[in-house]
Amino acid sequence: MSGATRLILVRHGESRWNVEERYQGHADSGLTAVGIEQAEAAAKVLKARFGRPDLVVSSDLPRAWDTAQAFLRLAGGAAERDPRLRESDVGDWAGRTFTEIAAEYPDVLAEAARGGDPRRGGGETFTELRQRVWAALVDIAEQAGPGRSVMVFCHGGPIRVAAAAALGIPEPGHLAFAPPVNTSVTVIDYGRERGNAVVEYNAPTAWAADATRTD
């Protein structure tokens, strides 16, 4: 890692709307019993692998914040909230099922799958998501400083766009990365003028949990 700042990105545990296959965005449905188990199992793996990081930051949405708290109960310390780490804003699609949206907006989904950048549900574009998430991560890395480590609890969309941004892959670069599973870990070394590295992507941590989901 040398002079880089290590960003350890952790996706939240399974939520109720993950199971029900509903869009979440800036809304929140809370962790399921499995999600709580995943967060507790992940906490043990994260502490064993990374110890106590110099800084812990979380999305302010409950599914991410509650996942962070499981780690902090084990490792100690406190987390900072940063709303810029929220999932992509999907507007009025939030709370609606994938099936409903696919039936009503097939053209929008097809455009996104082709690499287009529509406003899903009138929310934000992936370009806007990438800009806000990467700006947050740069600020967080600079706050921590070179040679330090930061654990960031957030969401699948932000993790995908962060990996693409770190490597300088033009939009829609996030499509090159599989959707992270619940409580997976992605490691980015933010190197400033030396460049960045994606050290690890979408590595599962919750082996002791009942399930992990990619939706």
Beta strands, then each sheet from edge to edge (+ up, - down):
strand 1: 5-11
strand 2: 55-58
strand 3: 80-81
strand 4: 149-154
strand 5: 185-190
strand 6: 197-203
sheet 1: 3+ 2+ 4+ 1+ 5- 6+
end
